[in-house]
């Protein structure tokens, strides 16, 4: 049976897991990983594949992977929902290969998920706290005043406007270099060039 993104979104169990995962990450000092993040990643991953001409089902699998990507082992949940084993394998393979330490764009769904997740750099991902308590991850995200992703059949481009009084451009690269290299590999998997523009300067 094929499950839909809407079914996944309506699952009380999945909703609880996303909420609790975000609470745990908040306690550990990480940026926002709740519904705003998973919603953006879900939509962006699907949109990337759709723009490149992938079939509707592959796009929906990318959207589902995006919605579930931060809650860990989802095999049991998908099995209980009646997902087809082959589609479950596609989803969990993408999720299992999106973290920087182990990431590799093994298939188009994984590649789209990596790009959508790693390009989500926003000021409103920073948890409410005093500016004096910001770590470098907070400063980098908080400094972003504009975030735009554009996609053609040849290139995917992340354009950022950064407040350099909050964070120097070099600090962005200190934190995000591995992520940007991963984005390049993911883009190449999809036959694309990955470009990065910061404050009007093309970096890649």
C-alpha positions, 0 to 999 in steps of 0.5 A: 500500500502507498501511504501519503504525506497527508497521512503522515502529517495527520499521524498523532504518533509522528506528531508527538515524536517530532515534538519530543525530538525538538524538545530534546534537541532544544535541551541539548542547545540545538537550533529549531527542528520542529514543524517549521523545519520539517515542513520546509524540508519536506516541501523543498525536497519534493519541489527539487525533484518535481522541478527536475521532472521526477514522477509524482510518487518519487516526489511524495516519498521525498516529502515524506522523508523530509517530514520524518527525517529528524525523529530517528528509526521510523521503520516500525511507524511506516510498517504500522501505517501499511507502507510498501516495503520498497518505499519504506526502504527508500525513505529510511535510506534517505533519512539514514544518509542525511546526517553530516557524519554519515551522509551520502546521496545514495539515491535521488530522494536522499540527495533532495533531502540532504539539499533541503535540510542543509540549506535551511539556514534561518534566523528564526531557527535560533531558540529564544535566549539572550544574545550573550548566550549565543554560540557560533551556530546561533550567531550564524543562523541569527545573522541570516536576513535573507534566505533564498533557494533557486533551482534550474535544470542545471543549478541549485543556488542558495542565496544568503544575506548575512549581517556581518556585525552578528557573524563574519562570513568566515564563521559561516564557513567554519560551521557549514563547510562540511554541509556545503560540500555535502550539498555539492555532492547531493547536487551532483547526484541530481545532475546539478551544480551547487552554487552559494551566494553570500552578500552578493558574492558567489562563493561556489 
